[in-house]
């Protein structure tokens, strides 16, 4: 699906989010800044001119079985949420599921990983249990016809499925994410993308070390390389 870029809107959102994110990072640190950015992110998507065309609804969870990439700051935000909202027994079960998923993903090639469908460890009874702190990837994933999402779930090997999405929702979300990521990068923090389960497992294995490294501007997960995410909307 080809779209025409609304450069005025994209540039405005990039500039606004960059400024607010930089201020939030300086005042409260990256994890707290992310929390504020996530609220703005949701507002940004809801304000898109074609937001009403989305087929995404509560209980629709086809996309919750696809590969998800996260930034380190999102990992720490998610784990903070889990610590405060999940019971010890629930945390233990979650940790086991994350560890199993992480070991499975570690054996896959990049192509195999993209073709893999498996339940997100935070999906329970068709609903996301960390919805308010869900990753940027999940926030930006959307469709105007859920049939395509279901087909991708049922045919994970079919990479030719062309999803139907809302152009302005897509652009608004992408610009917001890039504004926040640029602010993080300029503040000296890691902005690489990691597979969700592997990053969570790494942070859980070395909770203090991974956070210390992140705070020092280093790669937080010593055994994960991470992938640089090219900017799609940011100007040079």
C-alpha positions as CSV (number, residue, x, y, z in Angstrom):
1,X,0.0,0.0,0.0
2,X,1.6,3.3,-1.1
3,X,0.9,6.5,0.7
4,X,1.7,10.2,0.3
5,X,3.6,11.7,3.2
6,X,2.1,14.6,4.9
7,X,5.4,16.4,5.5
8,X,3.9,19.3,7.5
9,X,2.2,17.0,10.0
10,X,5.2,14.7,10.3
11,X,7.7,17.5,10.8
12,X,5.4,19.1,13.4
13,X,5.0,15.9,15.4
14,X,8.7,15.1,15.2
15,X,9.6,18.5,16.5
16,X,7.0,18.5,19.3
17,X,7.9,15.1,20.6
18,X,11.6,15.6,20.4
19,X,11.3,18.8,22.5
20,X,9.0,17.2,25.1
21,X,11.0,14.0,25.3
22,X,14.3,15.9,25.8
23,X,12.8,17.9,28.6
24,X,11.4,14.8,30.2
25,X,14.6,12.9,30.0
26,X,16.6,15.8,31.5
27,X,14.1,16.3,34.3
28,X,13.1,12.7,35.3
29,X,15.2,10.2,33.4
30,X,14.4,8.0,30.4
31,X,12.0,5.6,31.9
32,X,9.8,8.3,33.4
33,X,10.1,10.3,30.1
34,X,8.9,7.2,28.2
35,X,5.7,7.1,30.4
36,X,4.9,10.6,29.4
37,X,5.7,9.9,25.8
38,X,3.4,6.9,25.8
39,X,0.4,9.0,26.8
40,X,1.2,11.5,24.1
41,X,1.7,8.7,21.6
42,X,-1.8,7.4,22.3
43,X,-3.2,10.9,22.0
44,X,-1.3,11.4,18.8
45,X,-2.8,8.3,17.2
46,X,-6.3,9.1,18.3
47,X,-6.1,12.6,16.8
48,X,-5.1,11.3,13.4
49,X,-7.6,12.2,10.7
50,X,-8.2,8.6,9.7
51,X,-8.2,7.0,13.2
52,X,-11.9,6.2,12.9
53,X,-11.1,3.7,10.1
54,X,-9.2,1.3,12.4
55,X,-10.5,-2.2,12.8
56,X,-8.5,-2.7,16.0
57,X,-10.9,-3.5,19.0
58,X,-10.6,-4.7,22.5
59,X,-10.2,-8.5,22.4
60,X,-8.8,-8.7,18.9
61,X,-5.4,-10.3,19.5
62,X,-4.1,-11.7,16.2
63,X,-1.1,-9.2,16.3
64,X,-0.3,-10.4,19.8
65,X,1.3,-13.5,18.3
66,X,3.7,-11.7,16.0
67,X,7.4,-10.8,16.5
68,X,7.8,-7.6,18.6
69,X,10.9,-5.5,18.8
70,X,11.5,-3.2,21.8
71,X,14.0,-0.6,23.0
72,X,15.7,-1.1,26.4
73,X,13.9,1.8,28.0
74,X,10.6,0.0,27.2
75,X,11.9,-3.2,28.8
76,X,12.6,-1.4,32.0
77,X,9.3,0.4,32.0
78,X,7.5,-2.9,31.4
79,X,9.3,-4.7,34.2
80,X,8.6,-1.8,36.6
81,X,4.9,-2.1,35.8
82,X,5.0,-5.9,36.3
83,X,6.7,-5.4,39.7
84,X,4.0,-3.0,40.9
85,X,0.9,-4.7,39.4
86,X,1.6,-8.5,39.2
87,X,1.5,-10.9,42.2
88,X,4.7,-12.8,43.0
89,X,3.2,-16.0,41.7
90,X,2.2,-14.3,38.5
91,X,5.6,-12.7,38.1
92,X,7.2,-16.1,38.5
93,X,5.0,-17.7,35.8
94,X,5.7,-14.8,33.5
95,X,9.4,-15.1,34.0
96,X,9.3,-18.8,33.1
97,X,7.3,-18.1,29.9
98,X,9.7,-15.4,28.9
99,X,12.7,-17.6,29.5
100,X,11.2,-20.4,27.4
101,X,10.3,-18.0,24.5
102,X,13.7,-16.4,24.7
103,X,15.5,-19.7,24.3
104,X,13.3,-20.7,21.4
105,X,13.9,-17.4,19.6
106,X,17.7,-17.6,20.1
107,X,17.7,-20.7,17.9
108,X,16.0,-19.0,15.0
109,X,17.4,-17.2,12.0
110,X,16.1,-13.7,11.2
111,X,13.9,-15.1,8.5
112,X,12.5,-17.8,10.8
113,X,11.9,-15.3,13.5
114,X,9.8,-13.2,11.2
115,X,7.7,-16.2,10.2
116,X,7.2,-17.3,13.8
117,X,3.8,-16.9,15.6
118,X,3.6,-17.4,19.3
119,X,1.6,-15.9,22.1
120,X,3.0,-12.8,23.7
121,X,3.8,-13.6,27.4
122,X,1.6,-10.7,28.4
123,X,-1.5,-11.9,26.5
124,X,-4.1,-13.4,28.9
125,X,-7.6,-14.4,27.7
126,X,-7.2,-12.4,24.5
127,X,-6.2,-9.1,26.3
128,X,-2.9,-7.3,26.9
129,X,-2.1,-7.2,30.6
130,X,0.5,-4.4,30.2
131,X,-1.6,-2.3,27.8
132,X,-0.7,1.1,29.3
133,X,3.0,0.4,28.9
134,X,2.9,-1.8,25.8
135,X,5.9,-1.2,23.4
136,X,5.9,1.4,20.7
137,X,5.8,-1.4,18.1
138,X,2.5,-2.6,19.5
139,X,1.1,1.0,19.7
140,X,1.9,1.6,16.0
141,X,0.7,-1.8,14.7
142,X,-2.8,-1.3,13.4
143,X,-5.1,-2.3,10.6
144,X,-8.3,-1.1,8.9
145,X,-9.3,-4.7,8.2
146,X,-8.6,-7.4,10.8
147,X,-8.9,-10.1,8.2
148,X,-5.4,-9.4,7.1
149,X,-4.1,-9.8,10.6
150,X,-5.9,-13.1,10.9
151,X,-4.5,-14.3,7.6
152,X,-1.0,-13.3,8.8
153,X,-1.5,-15.3,12.0
154,X,-2.9,-18.4,10.1
155,X,-0.3,-18.2,7.3
156,X,2.9,-17.1,9.1
157,X,5.0,-18.2,6.2
158,X,3.2,-15.9,3.7
159,X,5.2,-12.6,3.8
160,X,3.3,-11.2,0.8
161,X,0.2,-10.3,2.7
162,X,-0.3,-6.6,2.2
163,X,-2.0,-5.2,5.3
164,X,-4.6,-2.4,5.0
165,X,-3.6,0.5,7.3
166,X,-4.5,4.1,7.9
167,X,-1.9,6.4,6.3
168,X,-2.2,9.3,8.8
169,X,-2.2,6.9,11.9
170,X,0.9,5.3,10.4
171,X,2.7,8.6,9.8
172,X,1.7,10.1,13.1
173,X,2.8,7.1,15.1
174,X,6.1,6.8,13.2
175,X,6.9,10.5,13.6
176,X,6.2,10.3,17.3
177,X,8.4,7.3,17.8
178,X,11.3,8.8,15.8
179,X,11.0,12.1,17.8
180,X,11.3,10.2,21.1
181,X,14.1,8.0,19.8
182,X,16.1,11.0,18.5
183,X,15.8,12.6,21.9
184,X,17.0,9.4,23.6
185,X,19.9,9.1,21.2
186,X,21.0,12.7,21.6
187,X,20.8,12.3,25.4
188,X,23.3,9.4,25.1
189,X,21.0,6.4,25.7
190,X,20.8,3.1,23.8
191,X,18.0,3.1,21.2
192,X,18.7,-0.2,19.5
193,X,15.8,-2.6,18.9
194,X,15.8,-6.0,20.6
195,X,13.4,-9.0,20.3
196,X,10.9,-8.7,23.2
197,X,11.4,-12.0,24.9
198,X,15.2,-12.0,24.6
199,X,15.5,-8.5,26.0
200,X,13.1,-9.2,28.9
201,X,15.0,-12.4,29.7
202,X,18.4,-10.6,29.7
203,X,17.1,-7.8,31.9
204,X,15.6,-10.3,34.4
205,X,18.8,-12.3,34.5
206,X,20.9,-9.2,35.3
207,X,18.5,-6.6,36.7
208,X,21.0,-4.3,38.3
209,X,23.8,-4.7,35.8
210,X,21.5,-4.1,32.8
211,X,20.0,-0.9,34.3
212,X,23.4,0.4,35.3
213,X,24.8,-0.1,31.9
214,X,21.8,1.6,30.3
215,X,22.1,4.6,32.7
216,X,25.8,4.9,31.7
217,X,24.9,5.1,28.0
218,X,26.1,1.6,27.3
219,X,24.5,-1.4,25.6
220,X,22.4,-2.8,28.5
221,X,22.3,-6.4,27.4
222,X,25.8,-7.7,27.1
223,X,24.8,-10.9,25.1
224,X,22.4,-9.2,22.7
225,X,23.6,-7.1,19.8
226,X,20.4,-5.2,19.0
227,X,19.6,-3.6,15.7
228,X,19.8,0.0,14.7
229,X,16.4,1.3,13.6
230,X,16.7,3.6,10.5
231,X,14.8,6.8,10.6
232,X,11.9,6.9,8.1
233,X,10.6,10.4,8.8
234,X,13.4,12.3,10.5
235,X,15.2,14.8,8.4
236,X,19.0,14.7,8.1
